[in-house]
Each structure stands twice: as C-alpha cells, then as structure tokens.
Amino acid sequence: MTDNSNSSIDYEKEMVGTIDVPDRDRLDEGALTAWMDANVEGFAGPITLSKFKGGQSNPTYRVDTPQRAYVLRRQPFGKLLPSAHAVDREHKAMSALGPTGFPVPKTYGLCEDPEVIGSKFFVMDLADGRSLWNGALPDSSPDQRREIYHAMIDTIADLHLKDPQAIGMGDFGKPNDYCARQIARWAKQYRLSETEHMPQMERLIEWLPETVPPQHESSVVHGDYRLDNMIFHKTENRVIAVLDWELSTLGDPIADFAYLMLNWFSPADGRAGLEGLDLKALGIPSVEDAVERYVARTGYPVPPMDWYFAYNLFRLAGIMQGIKKRVIDGTASSAHAKTMSERVGPLVDRAYQFAQAAGLD
C-alpha cells in the first residue's frame, strides 16, 4: 500500500495543476480576449493563461480573469489525423448533457475558425473540486472509497440511461454496430500513424471484426470514462464533472462500461489500476459487485467481458500509437506524452491475452 501511495504522489505531482504556457503552446492573447468578449456571456478581461500539466490529446488551458476562471480546450497545432482531436464533439456533448443535470462543466462557446488562435477550441467553466488519479485512493477511508466507486458506477449508468433523441443528441453518431465501427476507425488510425510492424496487432485487426458480440442497447457513450477524467466534490464523494468527451458518440453502453471495468485488471501502479490490491480491505467494490450495481441501475445485461477488454485495449493502443507518432513528429502537447507512447506494445500484448481468453486461437 505504501509503495502504491508514493507512486500516486509522484504521478499527481507530474499531472495535476498548471504550468506556465510553453513557447510552442502559446496563444494570441489579444485575439482570444476579443473572441471571448464577443462570445462568452459575462466575460470581462484582462486574461492570464496557464496550461494544465495533464492531457496529451487536446491541450488544455486555465484562463483566469479578475472575476472568474475558465478552461480552454483546443486541438493541437499542426497536421492532425482525420476525425481526431474532436473538440467540437466535446463541446456538443457537454452542451447537450448539462441541461439534463448530468455532471459536466458549463460550456460558453465553440470557435471553429482556426485563424483566431491557430486551431479550433472551446471554452467551459472550471470545475472546482478534487482530481483523483490513484485508484487505490490512499487518502480515503474504506467507506469513502466505496462511496467514490459507487458514484463512478452510478454516473456512467446514468449517462447510459439518457435518451439521445430527447436531449438533442440523436444525430451524435450511428446508434448501432458501434464496436465494429470503432474497430474499423482505430485500425485505420493505427495504420495512418504506424511506426513499426506488430504481428499481434495485425491479428487483432483481423480477429476483432469477426467476433463482435451483439449490441442489445444504444446510448451516449463517453469513450474514455475513468477516474482521472472526473472531478469530485471537495468534501462529498460525488462526481461534479465528467471531462474529456473527445471520444464520445452513440454506441454500445456495455463496451463503455467494460472500459471502466478494465481498471480492475490493470496494474496498481499509482494510476487507476486495481489489480493485486486487497479490494475488500480497501472498501473498493469487487468486479462482481460493480457489475451488479451497474446492472441494477440500468437493467442492461453484462456478458463476460474478455472480448470487450480486448477491444478496449486494442482501441487504446490505436490511440497511443497516434500519440507515439506525434512524439516522433514533435507535435505532442504534453511532457507526459512520450511515456504514454511507450505503452503501445504492452497494451497490444494485454489485448491479445484477453482476446485469447475470449476464443482467439
């Protein structure tokens, strides 16, 4: 427990908080101020910019004014892979979900004109709460841990129960064949950013589309739902904001839920992984308890998840391969990106293991 706690402290020091904006990520503050003055209700400058340490996909800035603080999310500068870094989708998802009472930051505006600061961006409220990174929650009691995990499970269940048509997200994606479409998408993205030949990845690209489980339900899916993409209330163990909606679409809620459940099978290295920990002593729900709580809230049956784990790790490997290519090209936004890019091979290996458990010869 001690080792895990210390690794969490190091990880959080690296990832949480802000830094001065690096030269390569500087924005035209005059142009941004003019845009916010014209588009953000209640805005009054001047502004002071800093950059959040975490995140290697869409660079994220804190924008402070004398009255309040905002968050700006933008696409990376430079050449991008098709459909990647979809800040417009993030903005649309949060703008639709916020009025339903689902915990997301309030959005203030989307700028699709790259001439303003050099890329598309949007501005949202700063969620003032706790960022948690270590799945073991070393600073919490067993009862607090249980409450936090229940809040995570309940929040994703509530997302999956939203009616896309009723909340204005009926056109947010194709509701069916989600996993097959995702496999095709990330196989293509992987090919576009491929840096070395990986035989196990080739086999996954071949096997996964042939073995997709039937999709029984369709919902809004987050696509990257994990502990460090949430903000918790400062004193209460509840979620006040779900962040990072770049991969959100309409699709299979079981695939989305299985992505969260992967944490129970991932190494306890100071991030969200729980594998090898004494969950009962910590107060963290077991896999069976977590699934039971999700099913009770949604009514959606959860089949054996090995195939979904293989699929999610394959998809994650495709995402990390894109980061790896950006590191090589010199366009990755975060200092943490190089470390993340080194995860491609291990992710492919783990995906292959789950695929074998699901029937891959």
N, C-alpha and C positions, 0 to 999 in steps of 0.2 A: 504493500500500500504506500509505503514511504517513497519508494523509487518512482511509482506512478505519479504521486503527488508532485514530486520535484520536476519530473518531465513536463507536467502540466504547467507549472510556473514558468519554466523556460519557454514553452510554446506560446503561452499567453503573452509573455513579455515581447515575443517576436511579432505576434499577430494583432494584438489588441491595442487600440489607441491610434494616435495620429503622429505624423512626422511633417517636417517642412516639405513643401512640394518639390520633388526633384526637378532639375532643369528640363529633363526630357518630357515631364508631365505638366509643365507649366501651361496655364490658360491665359487668354487675353482677358484680364480682369475688367477692363473698360467695356469690352463687348459683352461680357457676361453680366455686368451690372446693368447695362442698358437693356438687355433681354429680360432680366428678372424684373426690372422696373416696369416693363411693358406687359409682362405675362404672369407675374406672381402676385396674387392678391395680398395686399398688406405689406409688401416689401418696401423696405427703406434702407438704403446703404449708409455708409460705405461697407464693403465686404472684406473679410480676411479669410484666406484659403489655407487649408492644411489637407493632407492626404491620409486616408486610413491605411494602416500597415497591411491589414489582411486583404485577401482577394487578389486573384491573378487573372481574372477573366475581364471584367469591366472595371476600370479604375474608378475609385470612389473617393469623393472629397467631402470634407466638412466645410460649410460656408457659414461663417459667423457674421452677424450684423449686430448693431447696438441693441436691437430688440429681441432677436431670436436666432436660433441656429437651424440651418437646413443641411440636407445631404444631396450631393450631385453625383449621379452615375452616368458615365459616358462610355462609348465604345473606345477601344484602343485606337491610337493613331496608326496609320499605315494600312497595308493591304490586309483584308480580312477574308476568312473562308466564307463561302456562301451560307447565309442564314445564321451565322454565328454572331454572338455578342448582341442579342436582340433586345436592346434597351427599350424599344417601342413596345415589345410584348410585356416586359416587366411593368411598364407604365400602365398598359391596358389592364393587366391582371389586377394590380393593386387598386386602380381606379374603379374597377367593377366590384371587387370584393369589399372594399372599405365601407360602402354604404350598407352592406348586409350585416355589419357588426363583426365580420371576421377580422382578426388582429393583423392589420397591415398599416404601415405608415401612410399618412395622408399625402396624396400627390398634388403638386402645384402646377406642373406644366411639362410638356414634352417639346423639345426642339429637334426637328428632323432636318434642319438646314446645317450641314457640316461647316458652312462658312463662318458661323458665329464663333465657335471655339476650336474648330478643326475636326469635329466628329459629332454624331448625334448624341443627345443627352437628355436627361430629365431631372427634375428637382422634386424632392419629397421632404417630409418632416423628419426631424431627428428623433428617433425613439429613445427616450431617456430611461434606461433600465440596465439590467445585467446581461453581459455577454458571457456565456459559459462554453468552454472548449473541451474540458476533460470529462468524458462520460462517467468516470468514477465519482465525480462531484466531491472531491476531497474535503471541501469546506462545509459540507452539508451533513446533517444527521440522517439516519436511515428513514425517518418519517418524511423529512424534506426531500430526500432523493425519490422516494416513492411518489410524492406529490408532483415533482418535476416530470418524472417519466409518464405519469398518468396524464399530465397536462399536454405533453408532446403527443401522446397517442390520441387523446380526445380531440386535439386541434386538427390533426390530419384527418381524423374521422369526420369532423365537422366540414372540412373542406370537401371531402368526397361526397358529402350529402347535399352540397349546393346544387341546385338545378341550373345548368349553364344557360338555358334559354331564359329562365326567369330573371337572371341577374345580368343579362346583356352580353353573355359570353358564348352564345350559340354558334357564332362564326369564328371561334378561337382555335379551331382545328377540326380535323375529321374525327368523329367520335369513336369509330370502330377501327379494328386492325392496328391498334396502337403499337404493340410490340413489334410487329412485322415492319411497320413504317419506321420505327426508331432504329431497328437493326439496319435497315437499308440506308437510313440517313447517316448513322455513325460509321458504317462500313465505308461509305463514300467519303466522309470527312477524314477518316483514318487514311484512306488512300491518298487524299489530297495533301496530307501532312506526314506521310510515311517517311521514316528516316533509316529504317533497316528492315530486313526480312524476318518475320516471326512466324514459324510454322504453326504454333498453337493458335495464333490469331487467325491465320488463314483457315484453320479447321473450324474455329468458332464462327467465322463469317459464312462458312458453308453449312454448318450443322444447325445453328440457331434458327434460321428462317424455316427449316424443315420440321421443326418441333415446337412451334409456338402453341401454348395452351389456348383453349377457347377463352374469349373475353366475354364475361357474363354481364358486366356493368360498364357504364361510361360516365366519367366525371371530369371535373377540373383536376388536373394532376400538377403538382409542384415541380417534380423532376429532380430536385436536389434537397429534399427535406431531411435535415439533420440538425443536431444540437447547435452548432455554431452558425446556423442560418436563422436563429431565433433570438429575440430579445425578451428577457423575462422581467417582470415587475421587480422593482428594487427590493421590496420587502415581502411580497407574496409570491408563492410558487405557481405563477400562471404566466402564460405567453401573452405579451402585449404587442409583439410584431413578428411576423414571418417575413424574412428578407430573401433576396436573390431569386427572382421569379423568371430569370432568363430562359430556363428550360421548360417553363410551364406551357401546357396545352390541354386539349381534351384527350382523354385516353383511359387506360385500364387502371383503376384505383389499386388493384392488388399489386401490380408492378411498382406503383408508387410507395405503397406500404412496405413492400419487401425491401425497398431501398433503405428505409429506416431500420428495418429488422436486421440488415446486414451488420449493423454495429455490434450485435450480439455475437457475431462470428468473426469480428475483426480484432487485431491485436490491441491490447490495452497499453498503448504507447503514449498516453497523455493527451490523445485526441478523443474522438467519440467512441473508440472501440472498447468492448467489454470482455472479450474472450479471455478466459482463465481467471476471472475475478470471482470471488465468493458473493454472488448476487444476493443470496438470502441474507447474509450478514450485513451487506451494504444497504438493504432495503430496496434494491432495484428489481422490478418485475422479471420473472423468468420469460423465456421465449413463449412458453405456453400461456402464461398469464397475460402477456402483452397481446398475443393473438386473440385470446378470449375477450379481452376488453374491447379491442377493435371490432370484433365480430358482433359483440353485444350492442355496440353503439350504432353500427352501420347496417347490420343484417347481411353483410356480404360474406360469403364463404371464402375462407383462405385455404387453398390446397397446399400440399407440400411445396416448399419454396425453393428447392435446389435449382430448378430451371430459372426462376426469377433472379436468384442470386447470380447465376452465371451470366444472364442477360445484363443485369445492372453493372456487374464488374466489367463486362465487355464494353458497355456504353461508357463507363468511367474511363476505361483505358483509351477509348477513342477521344474523349475529351482531353485527357492528359497528354495524348500524342500531339494534339493541336497546340497545347502549351509548350511541349518539348520543341516543336518546330519554331514557335515564336521565340523561345530562348535562343535557339540556333541562329535565327534571323535577327535577333537583337531587338524584338518588339514586345517582349513580355513585360508586363507592367509592374510586377511585384518582385522584390528580392527573394521572396519565398518560392517563386516560380521554378527556379532550377531544381530545388529539392523536390517539388511536386512532379516535375517532368521525369525524375528518376524512378517514379513509381510505375511507369508503364509496364515494364517487364513483370514485376511482382503481381500486378493486377491481372495481367493476361494469364499468368500461372494459376492464380487463385480461381479465376473464371473457369479455366479448363478443369480444375479439380471439381468444382460444383457441377459442371457440365457432365463429367464422368459419373458423378453421383446421380444425375438426372437421366442417365442412359447413354451417354456418348461412348461409343466403342473405342 
